[in-house]
Amino acid sequence: MSKGWKTELSVWARKIVIMKKSNVWKKTEWAGLICIFFILMVLIRMLWNSGADGKMADIRSVSSGWYQIVDGKEEAIDLPAMVKADQDGKIMLYNNTLTPEDKNKVLSINGLQDQPEVWMGKQCLFRYEENDFLKNDQMKGKMWADVWLAEDTGKEPVCLVYESNNRAFLYIQAPVLGSFPAVSQKHFQESVFSFLMILGMWGTGIVSAIVFWYMKAHHIVEKRFLDASLFMFICGLWCYLDSGFYQMYGEHGAVGMVLSFYAFILMSVPMLWFVQNTISEKVRWVPQAWIFLLYGNAILQGILNILFHIPFVHMLFLTHIMLFSGVISMICLLWKEYKRNEAEEILFCLLAFATLGVSGMTALILYWVYSIYWYDMVFQAGIFLYTSILFWHLLQKTSRDSQFRMEQLVYEKMSMEDRMTGLKNRKAFEKYIKEIQEGKIRLENALLLFIEITGLKQINDVYGMKTGDESVIQTARCIQKASDSDQRHKIESFRIGGTEFAVIVMDPQIQPQELECLIENEVKKETENRYYISLQFGYGYLKNENGTRNTVSDWKRQADHMLQRTKGAIYDDV
């Protein structure tokens, strides 16, 4: 490893330590939150202001001109208003303010849960019927009926008919009148919260999936990112299919409702996987049991619907009971786990489930007790907040893990380096040899070259210790240059002792003597005859001439014996 790479790693290590001690990470988090908030505000502003264009100018509220016949007398009514039904439970409202210019426009009315009808004279323009799929009253409450006005509009009054109980009061909203694009745009604006939630869920799901695959590519596997991603995609699908906008304009409303029910039943499964990957192994059977119960509920409801034609909406209470019980069970489980080890990730998971439990309980009360159609917005907001808490904690945890892993990698690489020369050290050499021995590095053959500087004591005595250290550094530099000059082979260089070096050539096509000459020539050019650096060499092949493979120990021993013989011959000459 080069000296420059060592320096770069050291710089990175220092940067990491500095960033950990500073508030860089917190500042980055706040910057991200501000950016997200700004984008949401821009989107809301764009959607809200879109009503100022020509399309929205072509729409008006039909709030005045309504009357009801009571005891043979006309009573004027301005909508919206609480209107009393007659003894038959019917409410009939009339309006004669429409003109011939309103023909072929769309009259949009609310209150499908009250079985509305729209008449013009004796002609029925609209009658709500559930031919395809039975919906709950809350679903009907967030839908509008778009009625196309006839050619003879303006000649006869428009009549709205609602069904209720005897002498009961109904809250009737004012219809809107305009072109179809303008009316549909208005409905979209009324569903803007749901669509923002859907975009937020799917966006978070995409980001979570990207983070998972990115971390996996860097050998950090955090399955909970994938769990959160799948959960958000399913939740987004449920919110979209459950929206009144889809029910009004979707081509396959019945299919969408079936998918909506099943998405609602099964969306908790990925979060139960999330809990499983968070808690200790001995209690993982608890969320697994709830997963099986959810699967059983989905299968049971499907069978009952197919065989006995029981509407899904009539079995919805089973899903509500199971989901709420499951959330309470997970809260209790996480609380026990937190009391046992007080882990931060358990605490965040507990807070997230508590948030989900509160929003879910509120939504159930609005649904079953008060029959309020916007119950889903409360639950959607709770889901988004729940996932945001978990996702944010996961990002923080992964960030800390990545920092730790990077620091470990930097320190590990630095521990494998010789500080003086920048070459890999003896520890790295032994590790490399071990990987060859264990077969992790597959080689047909390899050349091991031992190199030793002789006469270093004389250099130290004559020129000083500084020059002696310089000669070691120069030798290492020359070995690296000689290795880099041969592009035909992969060559690894090591400093394994004070004056000792090792070079490993993978699948060599070069002769040892050729490599020795390259190194000696580089040394001569480096020193420029200022002083003489004497090098001795010894080599060995991993594979013998007969084709048999040596053991790693024999391979090293062969090269070392040749080096010692060479040194011995030098001493004999002296």
C-alpha positions as CSV (number, residue, x, y, z in Angstrom):
1,M,0.0,0.0,0.0
2,S,1.4,3.4,-1.0
3,K,2.3,6.1,1.5
4,G,-0.3,8.4,-0.1
5,W,-3.1,5.9,0.5
6,K,-2.0,5.7,4.1
7,T,-2.2,9.4,4.5
8,E,-5.7,9.5,2.9
9,L,-7.0,6.9,5.3
10,S,-5.6,8.9,8.2
11,V,-7.3,12.0,7.0
12,W,-10.6,10.1,6.7
13,A,-10.2,8.8,10.2
14,R,-9.7,12.2,11.6
15,K,-12.7,13.6,9.7
16,I,-14.9,10.9,11.1
17,V,-13.8,11.6,14.7
18,I,-14.3,15.3,14.1
19,M,-17.8,14.8,12.7
20,K,-18.8,12.6,15.6
21,K,-17.7,15.2,18.1
22,S,-19.4,18.0,16.3
23,N,-23.1,18.7,15.5
24,V,-22.8,18.0,11.8
25,W,-25.1,15.0,11.9
26,K,-27.8,16.9,13.8
27,K,-27.5,19.9,11.5
28,T,-27.9,17.6,8.5
29,E,-31.0,16.1,10.0
30,W,-32.6,19.5,10.6
31,A,-31.6,20.6,7.1
32,G,-33.4,17.5,5.6
33,L,-36.5,18.2,7.7
34,I,-36.6,21.8,6.6
35,C,-36.3,20.8,2.9
36,I,-39.1,18.3,3.2
37,F,-41.3,20.8,5.0
38,F,-40.5,23.4,2.3
39,I,-41.4,21.0,-0.5
40,L,-44.7,20.0,1.1
41,M,-45.6,23.7,1.5
42,V,-44.8,24.4,-2.2
43,L,-46.9,21.4,-3.3
44,I,-49.9,22.4,-1.1
45,R,-49.6,26.0,-2.3
46,M,-49.6,24.9,-5.9
47,L,-52.6,22.6,-5.4
48,W,-54.5,25.2,-3.4
49,N,-53.9,28.0,-5.9
50,S,-54.8,25.9,-8.9
51,G,-58.4,26.8,-8.2
52,A,-57.7,30.3,-9.4
53,D,-57.4,29.3,-13.0
54,G,-60.1,29.2,-15.6
55,K,-61.3,25.7,-14.7
56,M,-62.2,26.6,-11.1
57,A,-63.8,29.8,-12.2
58,D,-66.3,27.6,-14.1
59,I,-67.7,26.2,-10.9
60,R,-70.2,27.5,-8.3
61,S,-71.9,26.4,-5.2
62,V,-75.7,25.9,-5.5
63,S,-76.5,27.0,-1.9
64,S,-79.5,29.2,-2.4
65,G,-82.9,28.8,-4.1
66,W,-83.8,25.5,-2.4
67,Y,-87.1,24.9,-0.8
68,Q,-89.0,22.1,0.9
69,I,-92.8,21.4,0.7
70,V,-94.1,21.0,4.3
71,D,-97.8,20.7,4.9
72,G,-98.5,22.0,1.4
73,K,-96.3,25.1,1.9
74,E,-92.9,26.0,0.5
75,E,-90.1,26.6,3.1
76,A,-87.0,28.2,1.8
77,I,-83.7,26.6,2.7
78,D,-80.1,27.7,2.3
79,L,-77.6,24.8,2.2
80,P,-75.7,23.5,4.0
81,A,-78.4,23.0,6.6
82,M,-80.0,20.4,9.0
83,V,-83.2,19.3,7.2
84,K,-86.0,17.3,8.8
85,A,-87.4,14.2,7.1
86,D,-91.1,13.6,6.7
87,Q,-93.0,10.7,8.4
88,D,-91.9,8.4,5.6
89,G,-88.3,9.2,6.3
90,K,-87.9,11.1,3.0
91,I,-86.4,14.5,2.3
92,M,-87.2,16.2,-1.0
93,L,-85.6,19.5,-1.9
94,Y,-86.4,21.5,-5.0
95,N,-84.5,24.2,-6.9
96,N,-85.5,26.2,-9.9
97,T,-82.5,28.5,-10.2
98,L,-80.8,26.5,-13.0
99,T,-80.8,28.0,-16.5
100,P,-80.5,26.5,-20.0
101,E,-76.8,27.6,-19.9
102,D,-76.3,24.9,-17.3
103,K,-77.1,22.0,-19.6
104,N,-74.5,19.3,-20.0
105,K,-72.7,20.6,-16.8
106,V,-72.1,18.4,-13.8
107,L,-74.1,18.8,-10.5
108,S,-72.1,17.2,-7.8
109,I,-73.9,16.2,-4.5
110,N,-72.7,14.7,-1.3
111,G,-74.4,12.2,1.1
112,L,-74.3,8.9,-0.7
113,Q,-74.9,7.1,2.7
114,D,-78.4,8.5,2.5
115,Q,-79.3,6.9,-0.8
116,P,-79.8,10.1,-2.8
117,E,-81.7,10.5,-6.0
118,V,-81.7,13.4,-8.5
119,W,-84.8,14.2,-10.6
120,M,-85.7,16.8,-13.2
121,G,-89.4,16.7,-13.7
122,K,-90.3,13.0,-14.2
123,Q,-86.7,12.2,-15.4
124,C,-84.4,10.4,-13.0
125,L,-80.9,11.7,-13.5
126,F,-79.2,9.7,-10.7
127,R,-80.0,7.0,-8.2
128,Y,-77.4,5.6,-5.9
129,E,-77.2,1.8,-6.1
130,E,-74.5,-0.6,-4.9
131,N,-74.5,-3.1,-7.7
132,D,-70.9,-4.1,-7.6
133,F,-69.6,-3.9,-4.1
134,L,-71.1,-3.1,-0.8
135,K,-69.5,-0.1,0.9
136,N,-69.7,1.1,4.5
137,D,-71.4,4.3,5.3
138,Q,-68.2,6.1,6.1
139,M,-66.9,5.3,2.6
140,K,-70.1,6.7,1.1
141,G,-69.7,9.8,3.3
142,K,-66.5,10.9,1.6
143,M,-67.8,10.3,-2.0
144,W,-69.7,12.7,-4.3
145,A,-72.2,11.8,-7.0
146,D,-71.5,13.6,-10.3
147,V,-74.8,14.1,-12.2
148,W,-74.8,15.2,-15.8
149,L,-77.6,17.7,-16.4
150,A,-80.0,17.0,-19.2
151,E,-80.6,19.1,-22.4
152,D,-83.8,20.5,-21.1
153,T,-82.2,22.0,-17.9
154,G,-83.9,25.2,-16.8
155,K,-87.4,24.1,-17.9
156,E,-88.2,22.2,-14.7
157,P,-86.9,22.4,-11.1
158,V,-84.2,20.0,-9.9
159,C,-85.3,17.7,-7.1
160,L,-83.0,16.0,-4.5
161,V,-84.4,13.0,-2.6
162,Y,-82.7,11.5,0.5
163,E,-83.8,8.6,2.6
164,S,-83.6,8.7,6.4
165,N,-85.6,7.7,9.5
166,N,-89.1,9.0,10.4
167,R,-88.8,12.7,11.4
168,A,-85.0,12.5,11.6
169,F,-82.7,15.4,10.8
170,L,-80.0,15.1,8.0
171,Y,-77.1,17.5,7.4
172,I,-77.2,18.2,3.7
173,Q,-74.3,20.0,2.0
174,A,-74.7,22.4,-0.9
175,P,-74.2,20.8,-4.3
176,V,-71.6,22.3,-6.7
177,L,-72.2,23.0,-10.4
178,G,-69.7,23.3,-13.1
179,S,-67.8,21.6,-15.9
180,F,-66.5,18.1,-15.3
181,P,-62.8,19.1,-15.2
182,A,-63.5,21.8,-12.6
183,V,-65.7,19.5,-10.5
184,S,-63.1,16.7,-10.5
185,Q,-60.4,19.2,-9.6
186,K,-62.4,20.3,-6.6
187,H,-62.8,16.7,-5.5
188,F,-59.1,16.2,-5.8
189,Q,-58.4,19.3,-3.7
190,E,-60.7,17.9,-1.0
191,S,-58.6,14.7,-1.1
192,V,-55.3,16.5,-1.0
193,F,-54.5,15.4,2.5
194,S,-54.9,11.7,1.6
195,F,-52.8,12.1,-1.6
196,L,-50.1,13.8,0.4
197,M,-50.1,10.9,2.8
198,I,-50.0,8.5,-0.1
199,L,-47.1,10.3,-1.7
200,G,-45.3,10.5,1.7
201,M,-45.8,6.7,2.3
202,W,-44.6,5.6,-1.1
203,G,-41.8,8.1,-1.0
204,T,-40.6,6.8,2.4
205,G,-41.0,3.2,1.1
206,I,-38.8,3.9,-1.9
207,V,-36.2,5.7,0.2
208,S,-36.2,2.8,2.7
209,A,-35.8,0.2,-0.1
210,I,-32.9,2.2,-1.6
211,V,-31.2,2.5,1.8
212,F,-31.6,-1.3,2.3
213,W,-29.9,-2.2,-1.0
214,Y,-27.2,0.4,-0.6
215,M,-26.3,-0.9,2.9
216,K,-26.4,-4.4,1.6
217,A,-24.0,-3.5,-1.1
218,H,-21.7,-2.3,1.6
219,H,-22.1,-5.5,3.6
220,I,-24.4,-4.1,6.2
221,V,-27.7,-6.0,6.2
222,E,-30.6,-4.3,8.0
223,K,-33.7,-6.2,7.1
224,R,-35.9,-3.7,9.0
225,F,-35.5,-1.2,6.2
226,L,-37.1,-3.7,3.9
227,D,-39.9,-4.4,6.4
228,A,-40.6,-0.7,6.7
229,S,-40.5,-0.3,2.9
230,L,-43.1,-3.1,2.3
231,F,-45.3,-1.7,5.1
232,M,-45.4,1.8,3.5
233,F,-46.1,0.5,0.1
234,I,-49.1,-1.6,1.4
235,C,-50.3,1.3,3.5
236,G,-50.1,3.7,0.5
237,L,-52.0,1.2,-1.6
238,W,-54.7,0.9,1.0
239,C,-55.0,4.7,1.3
240,Y,-55.3,5.2,-2.4
241,L,-57.9,2.5,-3.0
242,D,-59.8,3.6,0.1
243,S,-60.0,7.2,-1.0
244,G,-63.2,8.6,-2.3
245,F,-61.5,10.0,-5.3
246,Y,-60.6,6.5,-6.5
247,Q,-64.1,5.2,-5.8
248,M,-65.6,8.0,-7.8
249,Y,-63.3,7.8,-10.9
250,G,-61.6,4.4,-10.7
251,E,-62.6,2.1,-13.6
252,H,-62.7,-1.0,-11.4
253,G,-64.2,0.1,-8.1
254,A,-65.2,-3.3,-6.9
255,V,-61.8,-4.8,-7.5
256,G,-60.2,-1.8,-5.9
257,M,-62.3,-2.3,-2.8
258,V,-61.4,-6.0,-2.5
259,L,-57.7,-5.0,-2.8
260,S,-58.3,-2.3,-0.2
261,F,-59.7,-4.7,2.3
262,Y,-56.9,-7.2,1.9
263,A,-54.3,-4.4,2.0
264,F,-55.9,-3.3,5.3
265,I,-55.9,-6.8,6.7
266,L,-52.2,-7.7,5.8
267,M,-50.5,-4.3,6.1
268,S,-49.4,-5.1,9.7
269,V,-47.5,-8.2,8.7
270,P,-44.3,-6.3,7.6
271,M,-44.3,-4.4,10.9
272,L,-44.6,-7.6,12.8
273,W,-41.5,-8.7,10.9
274,F,-39.9,-5.5,12.0
275,V,-40.7,-6.3,15.7
276,Q,-39.3,-9.8,15.2
277,N,-36.0,-8.3,14.0
278,T,-35.9,-5.9,17.0
279,I,-36.7,-8.1,20.0
280,S,-34.8,-11.0,21.5
281,E,-35.0,-14.4,19.9
282,K,-36.8,-16.1,22.7
283,V,-40.0,-14.0,22.4
284,R,-40.2,-13.8,18.6
285,W,-42.9,-16.4,18.7
286,V,-45.4,-13.7,19.9
287,P,-45.4,-11.5,16.7
288,Q,-45.2,-14.7,14.6
289,A,-48.4,-16.0,16.2
290,W,-50.1,-12.7,15.3
291,I,-48.8,-13.0,11.7
292,F,-50.5,-16.4,11.5
293,L,-53.7,-15.0,12.9
294,L,-53.8,-12.2,10.3
295,Y,-53.2,-14.8,7.5
296,G,-56.0,-16.9,8.9
297,N,-58.3,-13.9,9.1
298,A,-57.6,-13.0,5.4
299,I,-58.2,-16.6,4.3
300,L,-61.4,-16.9,6.4
301,Q,-62.9,-13.7,5.1
302,G,-62.2,-14.7,1.5
303,I,-63.8,-18.1,1.9
304,L,-66.9,-16.6,3.6
305,N,-67.3,-14.0,0.9
306,I,-66.9,-16.5,-2.0
307,L,-69.0,-19.3,-0.5
308,F,-71.6,-17.5,1.5
309,H,-71.5,-14.0,-0.2
310,I,-70.9,-12.3,3.2
311,P,-69.8,-8.7,2.4
312,F,-66.3,-7.8,3.6
313,V,-67.7,-4.7,5.2
314,H,-69.8,-6.9,7.5
315,M,-66.6,-8.7,8.6
316,L,-64.6,-5.5,9.1
317,F,-65.1,-5.6,12.8
318,L,-63.0,-8.8,13.0
319,T,-60.0,-7.1,11.3
320,H,-60.4,-4.0,13.6
321,I,-60.4,-6.2,16.7
322,M,-57.4,-8.2,15.5
323,L,-55.4,-5.1,14.5
324,F,-56.1,-3.2,17.7
325,S,-55.4,-6.3,19.9
326,G,-52.2,-6.9,17.9
327,V,-51.0,-3.3,18.5
328,I,-51.7,-3.6,22.3
329,S,-49.9,-6.9,22.4
330,M,-46.9,-5.5,20.7
331,I,-46.9,-2.5,23.1
332,C,-46.9,-4.9,26.1
333,L,-44.2,-7.1,24.5
334,L,-41.9,-4.1,23.7
335,W,-42.5,-2.6,27.2
336,K,-41.3,-5.9,28.8
337,E,-38.3,-6.0,26.5
338,Y,-37.4,-2.4,27.3
339,K,-37.7,-3.1,31.1
340,R,-35.3,-6.0,30.6
341,N,-32.5,-4.4,28.7
342,E,-33.5,-0.7,28.2
343,A,-32.2,-0.7,24.6
344,E,-32.7,2.6,22.6
345,E,-34.1,0.8,19.6
346,I,-36.7,-0.9,21.8
347,L,-37.7,2.4,23.2
348,F,-38.2,4.0,19.8
349,C,-40.2,1.0,18.6
350,L,-42.3,1.2,21.7
351,L,-43.0,4.9,21.2
352,A,-43.9,4.3,17.5
353,F,-46.4,1.5,18.4
354,A,-47.9,3.7,21.2
355,T,-48.4,6.5,18.6
356,L,-50.1,4.0,16.3
357,G,-52.2,2.6,19.1
358,V,-53.5,6.1,20.0
359,S,-54.3,7.0,16.4
360,G,-55.9,3.6,15.7
361,M,-58.1,3.9,18.9
362,T,-59.2,7.4,17.9
363,A,-60.0,6.2,14.3
364,L,-62.0,3.2,15.6
365,I,-64.1,5.5,17.9
366,L,-64.8,7.9,15.0
367,Y,-65.7,4.9,12.8
368,W,-67.9,2.8,15.1
369,V,-69.3,5.4,17.6
370,Y,-69.7,8.6,15.7
371,S,-69.7,7.2,12.1
372,I,-67.5,10.0,10.9
373,Y,-66.2,9.5,7.4
374,W,-62.8,11.2,7.9
375,Y,-61.7,8.6,10.5
376,D,-59.2,7.4,7.9
377,M,-57.3,10.6,7.9
378,V,-56.6,10.2,11.6
379,F,-55.3,6.7,11.1
380,Q,-53.3,7.7,8.0
381,A,-51.6,10.5,10.0
382,G,-50.9,8.0,12.8
383,I,-49.4,5.5,10.4
384,F,-47.1,8.1,8.8
385,L,-46.0,9.3,12.2
386,Y,-45.4,5.8,13.4
387,T,-43.3,4.9,10.4
388,S,-41.4,8.2,10.5
389,I,-40.3,7.5,14.1
390,L,-39.1,4.0,13.2
391,F,-37.4,5.1,9.9
392,W,-35.7,8.1,11.5
393,H,-34.3,5.9,14.3
394,L,-33.2,3.3,11.8
395,L,-31.3,5.9,9.8
396,Q,-29.6,7.2,12.9
397,K,-28.6,3.7,14.0
398,T,-27.4,2.8,10.5
399,S,-25.4,6.0,10.3
400,R,-23.7,5.2,13.6
401,D,-23.0,1.6,12.5
402,S,-21.6,2.9,9.2
403,Q,-19.4,5.3,11.0
404,F,-18.1,2.6,13.3
405,R,-17.6,0.2,10.3
406,M,-15.7,2.9,8.4
407,E,-13.5,3.6,11.4
408,Q,-12.8,-0.1,11.9
409,L,-12.0,-0.4,8.2
410,V,-9.6,2.5,8.4
411,Y,-7.9,1.3,11.5
412,E,-7.7,-2.3,10.1
413,K,-6.0,-1.0,7.0
414,M,-3.7,1.1,9.0
415,S,-2.8,-1.9,11.2
416,M,-1.8,-3.7,8.0
417,E,0.7,-1.0,7.0
418,D,4.3,-0.5,7.8
419,R,4.4,3.1,9.0
420,M,8.0,3.8,7.8
421,T,7.7,2.5,4.2
422,G,4.0,2.5,3.4
423,L,4.2,-1.1,2.3
424,K,2.0,-3.8,3.8
425,N,3.5,-5.2,7.1
426,R,4.2,-8.7,8.4
427,K,0.6,-9.0,9.8
428,A,-0.8,-8.4,6.3
429,F,1.8,-10.9,4.9
430,E,0.8,-13.7,7.3
431,K,-2.9,-13.0,6.6
432,Y,-2.3,-13.1,2.8
433,I,-0.4,-16.4,3.2
434,K,-3.2,-17.8,5.3
435,E,-5.8,-16.9,2.7
436,I,-3.7,-18.7,0.1
437,Q,-3.4,-21.7,2.4
438,E,-7.2,-21.8,3.0
439,G,-8.0,-21.5,-0.6
440,K,-9.7,-18.0,-0.3
441,I,-7.2,-16.8,-2.9
442,R,-7.1,-19.3,-5.8
443,L,-3.8,-19.6,-7.6
444,E,-2.3,-22.1,-10.1
445,N,1.2,-21.1,-9.0
446,A,2.9,-18.3,-7.1
447,L,6.4,-17.0,-6.7
448,L,7.6,-15.9,-3.3
449,L,10.7,-13.7,-3.2
450,F,12.4,-12.8,0.0
451,I,14.7,-9.7,0.0
452,E,17.1,-8.6,2.7
453,I,19.3,-5.5,3.0
454,T,22.8,-6.5,4.0
455,G,25.4,-4.0,5.3
456,L,22.8,-1.7,6.9
457,K,25.0,-1.4,10.0
458,Q,27.9,-0.1,7.9
459,I,25.6,2.6,6.4
460,N,24.4,3.6,9.9
461,D,28.0,3.7,11.1
462,V,29.4,5.7,8.2
463,Y,26.4,8.0,7.2
464,G,24.3,8.0,10.3
465,M,21.0,6.4,11.4
466,K,18.9,8.9,9.4
467,T,20.6,7.7,6.2
468,G,20.1,4.1,7.3
469,D,16.3,4.7,7.7
470,E,16.4,6.4,4.3
471,S,18.0,3.4,2.7
472,V,15.2,1.2,4.0
473,I,12.6,3.6,2.7
474,Q,14.3,3.8,-0.7
475,T,14.5,0.0,-1.0
476,A,10.8,-0.3,-0.2
477,R,10.1,2.4,-2.9
478,C,12.2,0.6,-5.4
479,I,10.5,-2.8,-4.7
480,Q,7.1,-1.1,-5.3
481,K,8.3,0.6,-8.5
482,A,9.7,-2.7,-9.9
483,S,6.4,-4.4,-9.0
484,D,4.3,-1.7,-10.6
485,S,6.4,-1.7,-13.8
486,D,5.4,-5.3,-14.6
487,Q,1.7,-5.0,-15.7
488,R,1.5,-8.7,-16.7
489,H,1.3,-9.9,-13.1
490,K,-0.5,-9.1,-9.9
491,I,2.3,-8.5,-7.4
492,E,2.0,-7.9,-3.6
493,S,4.9,-6.3,-1.7
494,F,5.5,-6.5,2.1
495,R,8.0,-5.3,4.7
496,I,8.2,-8.3,7.1
497,G,11.1,-7.2,9.3
498,G,13.6,-4.4,9.9
499,T,15.6,-5.1,6.8
500,E,13.5,-7.9,5.3
501,F,10.9,-7.7,2.5
502,A,8.7,-10.2,0.7
503,V,7.2,-10.1,-2.8
504,I,4.4,-12.5,-4.0
505,V,3.9,-12.8,-7.7
506,M,0.5,-14.4,-8.8
507,D,0.8,-17.0,-11.6
508,P,4.2,-15.8,-12.5
509,Q,5.5,-15.6,-16.1
510,I,8.6,-13.7,-15.0
511,Q,11.8,-15.3,-13.9
512,P,13.0,-14.5,-10.3
513,Q,16.4,-13.2,-11.7
514,E,14.5,-10.8,-14.0
515,L,12.6,-9.4,-11.0
516,E,15.8,-9.1,-9.0
517,C,17.5,-7.1,-11.7
518,L,14.6,-4.8,-11.9
519,I,14.7,-4.1,-8.2
520,E,18.5,-3.6,-8.1
521,N,18.4,-1.2,-11.1
522,E,15.7,0.8,-9.3
523,V,17.9,0.9,-6.2
524,K,20.9,2.2,-8.2
525,K,18.8,4.9,-9.8
526,E,17.3,5.9,-6.4
527,T,20.7,6.2,-4.5
528,E,22.5,7.8,-7.4
529,N,25.8,6.2,-6.2
530,R,25.7,8.2,-2.9
531,Y,26.1,5.0,-1.0
532,Y,25.8,1.3,-1.7
533,I,22.7,-0.7,-0.7
534,S,23.4,-4.5,-0.9
535,L,20.4,-6.7,-1.4
536,Q,20.2,-10.5,-1.1
537,F,17.4,-12.6,-2.6
538,G,15.8,-16.0,-2.0
539,Y,12.8,-17.4,-3.8
540,G,10.5,-20.4,-4.0
541,Y,7.6,-21.6,-6.1
542,L,4.2,-22.7,-4.7
543,K,4.2,-25.5,-7.3
544,N,7.1,-27.9,-7.9
545,E,8.6,-28.7,-11.3
546,N,6.8,-32.0,-11.3
547,G,3.5,-30.2,-10.8
548,T,2.8,-31.0,-7.2
549,R,1.8,-28.2,-4.8
550,N,3.9,-27.4,-1.8
551,T,2.5,-26.6,1.5
552,V,2.6,-23.0,2.5
553,S,5.2,-23.8,5.1
554,D,7.5,-25.6,2.6
555,W,7.0,-22.7,0.2
556,K,8.2,-20.2,2.8
557,R,11.0,-22.5,3.9
558,Q,12.3,-22.9,0.4
559,A,12.6,-19.2,-0.2
560,D,14.1,-18.6,3.2
561,H,16.8,-21.4,2.8
562,M,17.8,-19.9,-0.6
563,L,18.1,-16.5,1.1
564,Q,20.3,-17.9,3.9
565,R,22.5,-19.8,1.4
566,T,23.0,-16.6,-0.5
567,K,23.9,-14.6,2.6
568,G,26.3,-17.5,3.7
569,A,28.0,-17.4,0.4
570,I,28.6,-13.7,0.8
571,Y,30.1,-14.1,4.3
572,D,32.3,-17.0,3.0
573,D,33.7,-14.7,0.3
574,V,34.3,-12.0,2.9
